[in-house]
Amino acid sequence: MPFKRGQSGNPSGRPKEFAHIKALAREHTEAAIAALVAGLDDPNGRTRIAAAEALLDRGYGKPTQGIDVSGSIGLAQLLSEPRKG
């Protein structure tokens, strides 16, 4: 059902965060970080990489991804072409 002009698609707004759940989770931050650090010594390479990524993401944030917008194709042409694959 389409929305009428001027009518919000989300009339109740953004969902409220569960502050009490966040507070409970934050009580375990040190233990969670310790578990990630322990994962760095795991013999499984996938576990070590996942632990390292999680620690780096929390310490420095996730890396930004650049988008190359140069080229000869126009947006209208890009949107009208069927997807391949």
Secondary structure, DSSP 8 states (H G I E B T S, - for coil): ----TT--S-TT-S----HHHHHHHHTTHHHHHHHHHHHTT-SSHHHHHHHHHHHHHHHH----------SS--HHHHHHS----
